[in-house]
Amino acid sequence: MPRGRRSAASLAVVPALPGRGRPEPPADLDVLEQRIWREVVDALPSHWLDSAGQVILRRLVAQAAVSERQEFRLRQLRAQQQDNGEEAGALAAQHGVVAKNVAYLLSQLRATPRSRVVSRAAGSRLEQVPDSRPCEIRAKVDA
């Protein structure tokens, strides 16, 4: 361990922030995709998205827009009492796949509450510390 005084630079607290604020949606996205982009970015902490996160967010936005359009069509079929037909069944199956993709991409961005929580299986390191000292450990004697 070094001795003596520490420099001001070593004492300065520099936050480790991956992103650069709240990125605006790319101009080539349509209106629906831009709305979804803003909703997701606003739900995340500021400075959450770095360049790699924005690539994932682009894919998420495209999938979420497809999902919303499928939901709109399913509602139309339901309003026309045609939600028992082949078109509605195929559309519902496709929507399920797209919805799973959206959920997966949201978890990759750690944008859902569940993805930000540390699992119970991980536990804290303090729980893994033995109750006794190594010098107090005794061999078990079979009786």
N, CA, C and O atoms as a GROMACS GRO file, in nm:
protein
  572
    1MET      N    1   0.084  -0.118   0.000
    1MET     CA    2   0.000   0.000   0.000
    1MET      C    3   0.089   0.124   0.000
    1MET      O    4   0.180   0.134   0.081
    2PRO      N    5   0.062   0.218  -0.091
    2PRO     CA    6   0.145   0.338  -0.097
    2PRO      C    7   0.127   0.424   0.028
    2PRO      O    8   0.021   0.428   0.089
    3ARG      N    9   0.234   0.492   0.064
    3ARG     CA   10   0.231   0.578   0.181
    3ARG      C   11   0.228   0.723   0.136
    3ARG      O   12   0.255   0.754   0.020
    4GLY      N   13   0.196   0.810   0.229
    4GLY     CA   14   0.197   0.952   0.200
    4GLY      C   15   0.059   1.004   0.163
    4GLY      O   16  -0.041   0.933   0.172
    5ARG      N   17   0.058   1.128   0.121
    5ARG     CA   18  -0.069   1.192   0.085
    5ARG      C   19  -0.118   1.143  -0.050
    5ARG      O   20  -0.041   1.108  -0.139
    6ARG      N   21  -0.248   1.142  -0.062
    6ARG     CA   22  -0.308   1.104  -0.189
    6ARG      C   23  -0.331   1.229  -0.273
    6ARG      O   24  -0.358   1.337  -0.221
    7SER      N   25  -0.320   1.212  -0.403
    7SER     CA   26  -0.340   1.326  -0.492
    7SER      C   27  -0.489   1.361  -0.499
    7SER      O   28  -0.575   1.279  -0.468
    8ALA      N   29  -0.517   1.482  -0.540
    8ALA     CA   30  -0.657   1.525  -0.554
    8ALA      C   31  -0.729   1.440  -0.659
    8ALA      O   32  -0.847   1.412  -0.645
    9ALA      N   33  -0.657   1.401  -0.763
    9ALA     CA   34  -0.718   1.319  -0.868
    9ALA      C   35  -0.760   1.182  -0.814
    9ALA      O   36  -0.863   1.129  -0.854
   10SER      N   37  -0.680   1.126  -0.725
   10SER     CA   38  -0.715   0.994  -0.671
   10SER      C   39  -0.830   1.002  -0.572
   10SER      O   40  -0.899   0.903  -0.548
   11LEU      N   41  -0.853   1.119  -0.514
   11LEU     CA   42  -0.963   1.137  -0.420
   11LEU      C   43  -1.092   1.181  -0.487
   11LEU      O   44  -1.199   1.172  -0.428
   12ALA      N   45  -1.081   1.228  -0.610
   12ALA     CA   46  -1.201   1.275  -0.681
   12ALA      C   47  -1.293   1.158  -0.711
   12ALA      O   48  -1.249   1.049  -0.747
   13VAL      N   49  -1.421   1.183  -0.696
   13VAL     CA   50  -1.521   1.081  -0.725
   13VAL      C   51  -1.569   1.102  -0.868
   13VAL      O   52  -1.627   1.206  -0.901
   14VAL      N   53  -1.544   1.005  -0.950
   14VAL     CA   54  -1.587   1.012  -1.089
   14VAL      C   55  -1.695   0.906  -1.110
   14VAL      O   56  -1.667   0.786  -1.101
   15PRO      N   57  -1.817   0.950  -1.137
   15PRO     CA   58  -1.923   0.851  -1.155
   15PRO      C   59  -1.898   0.767  -1.280
   15PRO      O   60  -1.856   0.819  -1.383
   16ALA      N   61  -1.926   0.638  -1.270
   16ALA     CA   62  -1.911   0.548  -1.383
   16ALA      C   63  -2.044   0.538  -1.455
   16ALA      O   64  -2.123   0.447  -1.430
   17LEU      N   65  -2.068   0.631  -1.543
   17LEU     CA   66  -2.194   0.635  -1.616
   17LEU      C   67  -2.171   0.590  -1.759
   17LEU      O   68  -2.089   0.647  -1.830
   18PRO      N   69  -2.243   0.488  -1.802
   18PRO     CA   70  -2.218   0.435  -1.935
   18PRO      C   71  -2.263   0.525  -2.049
   18PRO      O   72  -2.198   0.526  -2.153
   19GLY      N   73  -2.371   0.599  -2.033
   19GLY     CA   74  -2.427   0.674  -2.145
   19GLY      C   75  -2.399   0.822  -2.137
   19GLY      O   76  -2.319   0.868  -2.056
   20ARG      N   77  -2.467   0.894  -2.224
   20ARG     CA   78  -2.451   1.039  -2.229
   20ARG      C   79  -2.589   1.104  -2.224
   20ARG      O   80  -2.632   1.165  -2.322
   21GLY      N   81  -2.657   1.092  -2.114
   21GLY     CA   82  -2.788   1.153  -2.098
   21GLY      C   83  -2.898   1.068  -2.160
   21GLY      O   84  -2.884   0.946  -2.174
   22ARG      N   85  -3.006   1.133  -2.197
   22ARG     CA   86  -3.120   1.064  -2.258
   22ARG      C   87  -3.116   1.086  -2.409
   22ARG      O   88  -3.145   1.196  -2.456
   23PRO      N   89  -3.080   0.983  -2.484
   23PRO     CA   90  -3.067   1.001  -2.629
   23PRO      C   91  -3.201   1.023  -2.698
   23PRO      O   92  -3.302   0.961  -2.663
   24GLU      N   93  -3.200   1.110  -2.795
   24GLU     CA   94  -3.318   1.133  -2.878
   24GLU      C   95  -3.333   1.019  -2.977
   24GLU      O   96  -3.234   0.956  -3.014
   25PRO      N   97  -3.455   0.991  -3.021
   25PRO     CA   98  -3.472   0.882  -3.118
   25PRO      C   99  -3.410   0.918  -3.252
   25PRO      O  100  -3.409   1.035  -3.291
   26PRO      N  101  -3.357   0.819  -3.322
   26PRO     CA  102  -3.302   0.846  -3.455
   26PRO      C  103  -3.410   0.901  -3.549
   26PRO      O  104  -3.528   0.869  -3.536
   27ALA      N  105  -3.368   0.983  -3.642
   27ALA     CA  106  -3.463   1.050  -3.732
   27ALA      C  107  -3.532   0.953  -3.827
   27ALA      O  108  -3.641   0.982  -3.875
   28ASP      N  109  -3.471   0.838  -3.856
   28ASP     CA  110  -3.530   0.747  -3.953
   28ASP      C  111  -3.640   0.658  -3.895
   28ASP      O  112  -3.698   0.578  -3.968
   29LEU      N  113  -3.670   0.670  -3.765
   29LEU     CA  114  -3.779   0.594  -3.705
   29LEU      C  115  -3.912   0.662  -3.736
   29LEU      O  116  -3.919   0.785  -3.747
   30ASP      N  117  -4.018   0.581  -3.750
   30ASP     CA  118  -4.149   0.642  -3.775
   30ASP      C  119  -4.204   0.698  -3.643
   30ASP      O  120  -4.141   0.686  -3.538
   31VAL      N  121  -4.323   0.760  -3.650
   31VAL     CA  122  -4.379   0.829  -3.534
   31VAL      C  123  -4.404   0.732  -3.418
   31VAL      O  124  -4.374   0.764  -3.303
   32LEU      N  125  -4.458   0.615  -3.447
   32LEU     CA  126  -4.485   0.516  -3.343
   32LEU      C  127  -4.355   0.470  -3.278
   32LEU      O  128  -4.347   0.460  -3.155
   33GLU      N  129  -4.254   0.441  -3.358
   33GLU     CA  130  -4.126   0.396  -3.304
   33GLU      C  131  -4.060   0.506  -3.220
   33GLU      O  132  -3.999   0.476  -3.117
   34GLN      N  133  -4.071   0.631  -3.262
   34GLN     CA  134  -4.014   0.741  -3.183
   34GLN      C  135  -4.085   0.755  -3.050
   34GLN      O  136  -4.021   0.784  -2.948
   35ARG      N  137  -4.218   0.735  -3.049
   35ARG     CA  138  -4.293   0.742  -2.923
   35ARG      C  139  -4.248   0.631  -2.829
   35ARG      O  140  -4.227   0.655  -2.710
   36ILE      N  141  -4.232   0.510  -2.881
   36ILE     CA  142  -4.187   0.397  -2.798
   36ILE      C  143  -4.046   0.423  -2.746
   36ILE      O  144  -4.017   0.397  -2.630
   37TRP      N  145  -3.958   0.474  -2.833
   37TRP     CA  146  -3.819   0.507  -2.793
   37TRP      C  147  -3.822   0.600  -2.672
   37TRP      O  148  -3.755   0.575  -2.572
   38ARG      N  149  -3.901   0.708  -2.682
   38ARG     CA  150  -3.905   0.806  -2.573
   38ARG      C  151  -3.963   0.746  -2.445
   38ARG      O  152  -3.916   0.776  -2.336
   39GLU      N  153  -4.066   0.661  -2.459
   39GLU     CA  154  -4.125   0.597  -2.341
   39GLU      C  155  -4.022   0.509  -2.268
   39GLU      O  156  -4.013   0.512  -2.146
   40VAL      N  157  -3.946   0.432  -2.344
   40VAL     CA  158  -3.846   0.344  -2.282
   40VAL      C  159  -3.734   0.427  -2.221
   40VAL      O  160  -3.692   0.400  -2.108
   41VAL      N  161  -3.685   0.525  -2.293
   41VAL     CA  162  -3.574   0.608  -2.242
   41VAL      C  163  -3.618   0.684  -2.117
   41VAL      O  164  -3.540   0.698  -2.023
   42ASP      N  165  -3.742   0.734  -2.116
   42ASP     CA  166  -3.791   0.806  -1.999
   42ASP      C  167  -3.810   0.716  -1.878
   42ASP      O  168  -3.805   0.762  -1.764
   43ALA      N  169  -3.833   0.586  -1.902
   43ALA     CA  170  -3.851   0.492  -1.792
   43ALA      C  171  -3.718   0.450  -1.729
   43ALA      O  172  -3.715   0.400  -1.617
   44LEU      N  173  -3.609   0.471  -1.801
   44LEU     CA  174  -3.476   0.432  -1.752
   44LEU      C  175  -3.412   0.547  -1.677
   44LEU      O  176  -3.447   0.663  -1.699
   45PRO      N  177  -3.317   0.517  -1.589
   45PRO     CA  178  -3.241   0.625  -1.524
   45PRO      C  179  -3.162   0.702  -1.630
   45PRO      O  180  -3.122   0.647  -1.732
   46SER      N  181  -3.138   0.830  -1.603
   46SER     CA  182  -3.060   0.908  -1.699
   46SER      C  183  -2.920   0.850  -1.710
   46SER      O  184  -2.870   0.791  -1.614
   47HIS      N  185  -2.859   0.864  -1.822
   47HIS     CA  186  -2.725   0.812  -1.851
   47HIS      C  187  -2.720   0.660  -1.848
   47HIS      O  188  -2.612   0.603  -1.828
   48TRP      N  189  -2.833   0.592  -1.868
   48TRP     CA  190  -2.838   0.446  -1.861
   48TRP      C  191  -2.789   0.382  -1.990
   48TRP      O  192  -2.725   0.277  -1.988
   49LEU      N  193  -2.819   0.447  -2.102
   49LEU     CA  194  -2.791   0.385  -2.232
   49LEU      C  195  -2.660   0.432  -2.292
   49LEU      O  196  -2.637   0.551  -2.311
   50ASP      N  197  -2.573   0.336  -2.320
   50ASP     CA  198  -2.452   0.367  -2.396
   50ASP      C  199  -2.480   0.332  -2.542
   50ASP      O  200  -2.594   0.303  -2.578
   51SER      N  201  -2.379   0.333  -2.626
   51SER     CA  202  -2.399   0.307  -2.770
   51SER      C  203  -2.451   0.166  -2.794
   51SER      O  204  -2.538   0.146  -2.879
   52ALA      N  205  -2.400   0.068  -2.722
   52ALA     CA  206  -2.448  -0.069  -2.739
   52ALA      C  207  -2.593  -0.082  -2.694
   52ALA      O  208  -2.672  -0.153  -2.757
   53GLY      N  209  -2.629  -0.014  -2.586
   53GLY     CA  210  -2.767  -0.016  -2.540
   53GLY      C  211  -2.862   0.047  -2.640
   53GLY      O  212  -2.977   0.004  -2.652
   54GLN      N  213  -2.815   0.148  -2.712
   54GLN     CA  214  -2.900   0.211  -2.814
   54GLN      C  215  -2.924   0.118  -2.932
   54GLN      O  216  -3.030   0.124  -2.994
   55VAL      N  217  -2.828   0.032  -2.962
   55VAL     CA  218  -2.849  -0.067  -3.069
   55VAL      C  219  -2.960  -0.164  -3.027
   55VAL      O  220  -3.049  -0.196  -3.106
   56ILE      N  221  -2.955  -0.210  -2.902
   56ILE     CA  222  -3.060  -0.299  -2.852
   56ILE      C  223  -3.193  -0.227  -2.848
   56ILE      O  224  -3.297  -0.284  -2.882
   57LEU      N  225  -3.191  -0.100  -2.808
   57LEU     CA  226  -3.315  -0.022  -2.802
   57LEU      C  227  -3.377  -0.007  -2.940
   57LEU      O  228  -3.499  -0.009  -2.953
   58ARG      N  229  -3.297   0.009  -3.043
   58ARG     CA  230  -3.349   0.018  -3.181
   58ARG      C  231  -3.425  -0.109  -3.218
   58ARG      O  232  -3.533  -0.102  -3.276
   59ARG      N  233  -3.369  -0.225  -3.183
   59ARG     CA  234  -3.436  -0.352  -3.212
   59ARG      C  235  -3.564  -0.366  -3.130
   59ARG      O  236  -3.666  -0.414  -3.180
   60LEU      N  237  -3.557  -0.323  -3.005
   60LEU     CA  238  -3.673  -0.327  -2.917
   60LEU      C  239  -3.786  -0.241  -2.973
   60LEU      O  240  -3.902  -0.283  -2.976
   61VAL      N  241  -3.753  -0.121  -3.018
   61VAL     CA  242  -3.853  -0.028  -3.070
   61VAL      C  243  -3.922  -0.087  -3.194
   61VAL      O  244  -4.043  -0.076  -3.208
   62ALA      N  245  -3.844  -0.150  -3.282
   62ALA     CA  246  -3.903  -0.210  -3.402
   62ALA      C  247  -3.999  -0.323  -3.363
   62ALA      O  248  -4.108  -0.333  -3.419
   63GLN      N  249  -3.958  -0.408  -3.269
   63GLN     CA  250  -4.043  -0.519  -3.226
   63GLN      C  251  -4.167  -0.468  -3.154
   63GLN      O  252  -4.277  -0.522  -3.174
   64ALA      N  253  -4.153  -0.367  -3.070
   64ALA     CA  254  -4.266  -0.313  -2.997
   64ALA      C  255  -4.367  -0.248  -3.092
   64ALA      O  256  -4.488  -0.256  -3.069
   65ALA      N  257  -4.319  -0.183  -3.198
   65ALA     CA  258  -4.409  -0.123  -3.296
   65ALA      C  259  -4.488  -0.231  -3.370
   65ALA      O  260  -4.608  -0.215  -3.393
   66VAL      N  261  -4.422  -0.339  -3.406
   66VAL     CA  262  -4.491  -0.451  -3.470
   66VAL      C  263  -4.598  -0.507  -3.376
   66VAL      O  264  -4.710  -0.536  -3.418
   67SER      N  265  -4.562  -0.521  -3.250
   67SER     CA  266  -4.654  -0.574  -3.150
   67SER      C  267  -4.777  -0.485  -3.136
   67SER      O  268  -4.889  -0.535  -3.128
   68GLU      N  269  -4.757  -0.354  -3.132
   68GLU     CA  270  -4.871  -0.262  -3.119
   68GLU      C  271  -4.962  -0.268  -3.241
   68GLU      O  272  -5.085  -0.262  -3.228
   69ARG      N  273  -4.903  -0.281  -3.358
   69ARG     CA  274  -4.985  -0.291  -3.480
   69ARG      C  275  -5.064  -0.422  -3.480
   69ARG      O  276  -5.180  -0.424  -3.524
   70GLN      N  277  -5.003  -0.530  -3.433
   70GLN     CA  278  -5.074  -0.657  -3.424
   70GLN      C  279  -5.188  -0.648  -3.323
   70GLN      O  280  -5.297  -0.700  -3.347
   71GLU      N  281  -5.164  -0.584  -3.211
   71GLU     CA  282  -5.269  -0.567  -3.111
   71GLU      C  283  -5.385  -0.486  -3.167
   71GLU      O  284  -5.502  -0.518  -3.141
   72PHE      N  285  -5.356  -0.382  -3.245
   72PHE     CA  286  -5.459  -0.300  -3.306
   72PHE      C  287  -5.544  -0.385  -3.400
   72PHE      O  288  -5.667  -0.375  -3.399
   73ARG      N  289  -5.480  -0.469  -3.480
   73ARG     CA  290  -5.554  -0.555  -3.573
   73ARG      C  291  -5.638  -0.658  -3.497
   73ARG      O  292  -5.751  -0.687  -3.537
   74LEU      N  293  -5.584  -0.714  -3.389
   74LEU     CA  294  -5.661  -0.809  -3.308
   74LEU      C  295  -5.784  -0.742  -3.248
   74LEU      O  296  -5.891  -0.803  -3.241
   75ARG      N  297  -5.771  -0.618  -3.204
   75ARG     CA  298  -5.887  -0.545  -3.150
   75ARG      C  299  -5.992  -0.521  -3.258
   75ARG      O  300  -6.112  -0.529  -3.233
   76GLN      N  301  -5.946  -0.490  -3.379
   76GLN     CA  302  -6.040  -0.472  -3.491
   76GLN      C  303  -6.117  -0.601  -3.517
   76GLN      O  304  -6.239  -0.597  -3.534
   77LEU      N  305  -6.047  -0.713  -3.521
   77LEU     CA  306  -6.114  -0.841  -3.545
   77LEU      C  307  -6.213  -0.873  -3.432
   77LEU      O  308  -6.322  -0.925  -3.458
   78ARG      N  309  -6.176  -0.841  -3.309
   78ARG     CA  310  -6.266  -0.866  -3.197
   78ARG      C  311  -6.390  -0.779  -3.207
   78ARG      O  312  -6.501  -0.825  -3.178
   79ALA      N  313  -6.373  -0.653  -3.247
   79ALA     CA  314  -6.487  -0.563  -3.262
   79ALA      C  315  -6.583  -0.610  -3.371
   79ALA      O  316  -6.703  -0.585  -3.364
   80GLN      N  317  -6.529  -0.678  -3.472
   80GLN     CA  318  -6.611  -0.729  -3.583
   80GLN      C  319  -6.659  -0.872  -3.553
   80GLN      O  320  -6.719  -0.937  -3.639
   81GLN      N  321  -6.633  -0.920  -3.431
   81GLN     CA  322  -6.670  -1.056  -3.390
   81GLN      C  323  -6.608  -1.162  -3.480
   81GLN      O  324  -6.669  -1.265  -3.509
   82GLN      N  325  -6.485  -1.135  -3.525
   82GLN     CA  326  -6.413  -1.230  -3.609
   82GLN      C  327  -6.287  -1.280  -3.540
   82GLN      O  328  -6.191  -1.321  -3.605
   83ASP      N  329  -6.287  -1.276  -3.408
   83ASP     CA  330  -6.166  -1.315  -3.336
   83ASP      C  331  -6.154  -1.466  -3.317
   83ASP      O  332  -6.061  -1.512  -3.250
   84ASN      N  333  -6.246  -1.544  -3.374
   84ASN     CA  334  -6.235  -1.690  -3.369
   84ASN      C  335  -6.184  -1.749  -3.499
   84ASN      O  336  -6.169  -1.871  -3.510
   85GLY      N  337  -6.156  -1.666  -3.598
   85GLY     CA  338  -6.114  -1.715  -3.729
   85GLY      C  339  -5.966  -1.748  -3.737
   85GLY      O  340  -5.891  -1.734  -3.641
   86GLU      N  341  -5.928  -1.793  -3.856
   86GLU     CA  342  -5.788  -1.830  -3.880
   86GLU      C  343  -5.695  -1.711  -3.870
   86GLU      O  344  -5.586  -1.720  -3.813
   87GLU      N  345  -5.738  -1.599  -3.927
   87GLU     CA  346  -5.652  -1.479  -3.925
   87GLU      C  347  -5.622  -1.437  -3.782
   87GLU      O  348  -5.507  -1.404  -3.750
   88ALA      N  349  -5.724  -1.437  -3.696
   88ALA     CA  350  -5.705  -1.396  -3.558
   88ALA      C  351  -5.613  -1.495  -3.484
   88ALA      O  352  -5.528  -1.454  -3.405
   89GLY      N  353  -5.629  -1.623  -3.510
   89GLY     CA  354  -5.544  -1.723  -3.444
   89GLY      C  355  -5.398  -1.709  -3.484
   89GLY      O  356  -5.308  -1.713  -3.400
   90ALA      N  357  -5.374  -1.693  -3.615
   90ALA     CA  358  -5.237  -1.677  -3.662
   90ALA      C  359  -5.176  -1.548  -3.609
   90ALA      O  360  -5.059  -1.544  -3.570
   91LEU      N  361  -5.256  -1.443  -3.609
   91LEU     CA  362  -5.208  -1.314  -3.561
   91LEU      C  363  -5.177  -1.319  -3.411
   91LEU      O  364  -5.078  -1.260  -3.366
   92ALA      N  365  -5.260  -1.388  -3.335
   92ALA     CA  366  -5.236  -1.401  -3.192
   92ALA      C  367  -5.107  -1.478  -3.165
   92ALA      O  368  -5.032  -1.444  -3.074
   93ALA      N  369  -5.082  -1.583  -3.244
   93ALA     CA  370  -4.958  -1.660  -3.226
   93ALA      C  371  -4.836  -1.575  -3.260
   93ALA      O  372  -4.737  -1.577  -3.188
   94GLN      N  373  -4.844  -1.500  -3.369
   94GLN     CA  374  -4.733  -1.412  -3.407
   94GLN      C  375  -4.710  -1.306  -3.299
   94GLN      O  376  -4.596  -1.274  -3.265
   95HIS      N  377  -4.821  -1.254  -3.247
   95HIS     CA  378  -4.810  -1.151  -3.144
   95HIS      C  379  -4.742  -1.207  -3.020
   95HIS      O  380  -4.663  -1.136  -2.957
   96GLY      N  381  -4.770  -1.330  -2.984
   96GLY     CA  382  -4.706  -1.391  -2.868
   96GLY      C  383  -4.555  -1.399  -2.884
   96GLY      O  384  -4.480  -1.373  -2.790
   97VAL      N  385  -4.511  -1.435  -3.005
   97VAL     CA  386  -4.366  -1.443  -3.031
   97VAL      C  387  -4.302  -1.305  -3.022
   97VAL      O  388  -4.196  -1.289  -2.961
   98VAL      N  389  -4.366  -1.207  -3.082
   98VAL     CA  390  -4.312  -1.071  -3.081
   98VAL      C  391  -4.311  -1.015  -2.938
   98VAL      O  392  -4.217  -0.946  -2.899
   99ALA      N  393  -4.416  -1.044  -2.861
   99ALA     CA  394  -4.422  -0.996  -2.723
   99ALA      C  395  -4.308  -1.054  -2.639
   99ALA      O  396  -4.252  -0.986  -2.554
  100LYS      N  397  -4.276  -1.182  -2.663
  100LYS     CA  398  -4.162  -1.243  -2.592
  100LYS      C  399  -4.032  -1.175  -2.631
  100LYS      O  400  -3.945  -1.154  -2.546
  101ASN      N  401  -4.017  -1.140  -2.758
  101ASN     CA  402  -3.896  -1.068  -2.802
  101ASN      C  403  -3.885  -0.933  -2.733
  101ASN      O  404  -3.777  -0.894  -2.689
  102VAL      N  405  -3.998  -0.862  -2.722
  102VAL     CA  406  -3.998  -0.732  -2.657
  102VAL      C  407  -3.957  -0.747  -2.510
  102VAL      O  408  -3.874  -0.670  -2.460
  103ALA      N  409  -4.016  -0.845  -2.442
  103ALA     CA  410  -3.983  -0.867  -2.301
  103ALA      C  411  -3.835  -0.902  -2.285
  103ALA      O  412  -3.770  -0.854  -2.192
  104TYR      N  413  -3.783  -0.985  -2.373
  104TYR     CA  414  -3.642  -1.023  -2.366
  104TYR      C  415  -3.552  -0.901  -2.386
  104TYR      O  416  -3.456  -0.882  -2.311
  105LEU      N  417  -3.581  -0.819  -2.486
  105LEU     CA  418  -3.498  -0.702  -2.512
  105LEU      C  419  -3.507  -0.601  -2.397
  105LEU      O  420  -3.407  -0.538  -2.362
  106LEU      N  421  -3.625  -0.586  -2.338
  106LEU     CA  422  -3.637  -0.498  -2.222
  106LEU      C  423  -3.552  -0.549  -2.106
  106LEU      O  424  -3.491  -0.470  -2.034
  107SER      N  425  -3.549  -0.680  -2.087
  107SER     CA  426  -3.466  -0.733  -1.978
  107SER      C  427  -3.318  -0.718  -2.009
  107SER      O  428  -3.238  -0.699  -1.917
  108GLN      N  429  -3.280  -0.726  -2.137
  108GLN     CA  430  -3.140  -0.706  -2.173
  108GLN      C  431  -3.095  -0.563  -2.144
  108GLN      O  432  -2.980  -0.539  -2.108
  109LEU      N  433  -3.188  -0.469  -2.160
  109LEU     CA  434  -3.157  -0.329  -2.127
  109LEU      C  435  -3.170  -0.303  -1.977
  109LEU      O  436  -3.141  -0.194  -1.930
  110ARG      N  437  -3.215  -0.404  -1.904
  110ARG     CA  438  -3.244  -0.391  -1.761
  110ARG      C  439  -3.344  -0.279  -1.738
  110ARG      O  440  -3.328  -0.196  -1.648
  111ALA      N  441  -3.449  -0.279  -1.822
  111ALA     CA  442  -3.549  -0.175  -1.818
  111ALA      C  443  -3.673  -0.215  -1.739
  111ALA      O  444  -3.760  -0.131  -1.714
  112THR      N  445  -3.682  -0.339  -1.698
  112THR     CA  446  -3.798  -0.383  -1.620
  112THR      C  447  -3.759  -0.390  -1.474
  112THR      O  448  -3.642  -0.414  -1.442
  113PRO      N  449  -3.854  -0.370  -1.383
  113PRO     CA  450  -3.820  -0.376  -1.241
  113PRO      C  451  -3.758  -0.509  -1.200
  113PRO      O  452  -3.666  -0.512  -1.118
  114ARG      N  453  -3.806  -0.619  -1.256
  114ARG     CA  454  -3.753  -0.750  -1.219
  114ARG      C  455  -3.607  -0.765  -1.260
  114ARG      O  456  -3.529  -0.830  -1.190
  115SER      N  457  -3.569  -0.706  -1.374
  115SER     CA  458  -3.432  -0.722  -1.422
  115SER      C  459  -3.333  -0.637  -1.342
  115SER      O  460  -3.211  -0.656  -1.354
  116ARG      N  461  -3.383  -0.545  -1.261
  116ARG     CA  462  -3.294  -0.462  -1.179
  116ARG      C  463  -3.276  -0.516  -1.038
  116ARG      O  464  -3.191  -0.467  -0.964
  117VAL      N  465  -3.354  -0.616  -1.001
  117VAL     CA  466  -3.350  -0.671  -0.866
  117VAL      C  467  -3.248  -0.784  -0.861
  117VAL      O  468  -3.240  -0.866  -0.952
  118VAL      N  469  -3.170  -0.786  -0.755
  118VAL     CA  470  -3.075  -0.894  -0.735
  118VAL      C  471  -3.153  -1.016  -0.687
  118VAL      O  472  -3.234  -1.006  -0.596
  119SER      N  473  -3.128  -1.129  -0.747
  119SER     CA  474  -3.203  -1.249  -0.710
  119SER      C  475  -3.168  -1.295  -0.570
  119SER      O  476  -3.060  -1.264  -0.518
  120ARG      N  477  -3.259  -1.368  -0.510
  120ARG     CA  478  -3.234  -1.422  -0.376
  120ARG      C  479  -3.122  -1.525  -0.379
  120ARG      O  480  -3.050  -1.542  -0.281
  121ALA      N  481  -3.109  -1.594  -0.491
  121ALA     CA  482  -3.006  -1.696  -0.503
  121ALA      C  483  -2.866  -1.635  -0.493
  121ALA      O  484  -2.772  -1.698  -0.445
  122ALA      N  485  -2.854  -1.510  -0.540
  122ALA     CA  486  -2.725  -1.444  -0.535
  122ALA      C  487  -2.685  -1.416  -0.390
  122ALA      O  488  -2.571  -1.437  -0.350
  123GLY      N  489  -2.783  -1.369  -0.311
  123GLY     CA  490  -2.758  -1.343  -0.170
  123GLY      C  491  -2.645  -1.244  -0.148
  123GLY      O  492  -2.584  -1.196  -0.244
  124SER      N  493  -2.618  -1.213  -0.025
  124SER     CA  494  -2.506  -1.124   0.003
  124SER      C  495  -2.386  -1.207   0.046
  124SER      O  496  -2.400  -1.320   0.093
  125ARG      N  497  -2.272  -1.152   0.031
  125ARG     CA  498  -2.149  -1.222   0.068
  125ARG      C  499  -2.142  -1.244   0.219
  125ARG      O  500  -2.079  -1.339   0.265
  126LEU      N  501  -2.206  -1.159   0.295
  126LEU     CA  502  -2.202  -1.174   0.440
  126LEU      C  503  -2.274  -1.301   0.485
  126LEU      O  504  -2.237  -1.361   0.586
  127GLU      N  505  -2.376  -1.341   0.410
  127GLU     CA  506  -2.448  -1.462   0.447
  127GLU      C  507  -2.363  -1.586   0.425
  127GLU      O  508  -2.391  -1.691   0.483
  128GLN      N  509  -2.261  -1.577   0.342
  128GLN     CA  510  -2.177  -1.691   0.310
  128GLN      C  511  -2.058  -1.705   0.404
  128GLN      O  512  -1.984  -1.804   0.397
  129VAL      N  513  -2.039  -1.608   0.492
  129VAL     CA  514  -1.927  -1.612   0.585
  129VAL      C  515  -1.959  -1.716   0.694
  129VAL      O  516  -2.069  -1.715   0.749
  130PRO      N  517  -1.865  -1.805   0.724
  130PRO     CA  518  -1.892  -1.904   0.829
  130PRO      C  519  -1.906  -1.838   0.965
  130PRO      O  520  -1.849  -1.733   0.992
  131ASP      N  521  -1.985  -1.903   1.052
  131ASP     CA  522  -2.009  -1.849   1.186
  131ASP      C  523  -1.889  -1.868   1.278
  131ASP      O  524  -1.871  -1.792   1.373
  132SER      N  525  -1.808  -1.966   1.251
  132SER     CA  526  -1.694  -1.994   1.339
  132SER      C  527  -1.564  -1.951   1.272
  132SER      O  528  -1.558  -1.929   1.151
  133ARG      N  529  -1.461  -1.940   1.353
  133ARG     CA  530  -1.328  -1.908   1.301
  133ARG      C  531  -1.262  -2.036   1.255
  133ARG      O  532  -1.294  -2.144   1.305
  134PRO      N  533  -1.169  -2.029   1.160
  134PRO     CA  534  -1.103  -2.149   1.113
  134PRO      C  535  -1.034  -2.229   1.224
  134PRO      O  536  -1.028  -2.352   1.218
  135CYS      N  537  -0.984  -2.160   1.325
  135CYS     CA  538  -0.916  -2.232   1.432
  135CYS      C  539  -1.014  -2.307   1.522
  135CYS      O  540  -0.973  -2.394   1.599
  136GLU      N  541  -1.145  -2.273   1.513
  136GLU     CA  542  -1.244  -2.340   1.595
  136GLU      C  543  -1.310  -2.458   1.526
  136GLU      O  544  -1.388  -2.530   1.587
  137ILE      N  545  -1.279  -2.478   1.400
  137ILE     CA  546  -1.341  -2.588   1.325
  137ILE      C  547  -1.279  -2.718   1.372
  137ILE      O  548  -1.157  -2.732   1.376
  138ARG      N  549  -1.361  -2.811   1.406
  138ARG     CA  550  -1.314  -2.942   1.454
  138ARG      C  551  -1.367  -3.050   1.361
  138ARG      O  552  -1.475  -3.037   1.304
  139ALA      N  553  -1.291  -3.151   1.347
  139ALA     CA  554  -1.333  -3.262   1.263
  139ALA      C  555  -1.451  -3.332   1.327
  139ALA      O  556  -1.459  -3.346   1.449
  140LYS      N  557  -1.543  -3.376   1.243
  140LYS     CA  558  -1.657  -3.452   1.292
  140LYS      C  559  -1.613  -3.594   1.317
  140LYS      O  560  -1.550  -3.657   1.232
  141VAL      N  561  -1.647  -3.643   1.432
  141VAL     CA  562  -1.611  -3.779   1.470
  141VAL      C  563  -1.735  -3.866   1.458
  141VAL      O  564  -1.838  -3.838   1.518
  142ASP      N  565  -1.723  -3.972   1.379
  142ASP     CA  566  -1.837  -4.063   1.364
  142ASP      C  567  -1.853  -4.144   1.492
  142ASP      O  568  -1.755  -4.200   1.542
  143ALA      N  569  -1.971  -4.150   1.543
  143ALA     CA  570  -1.993  -4.224   1.669
  143ALA      C  571  -2.059  -4.357   1.642
  143ALA      O  572  -2.085  -4.433   1.736
   0.00000   0.00000   0.00000
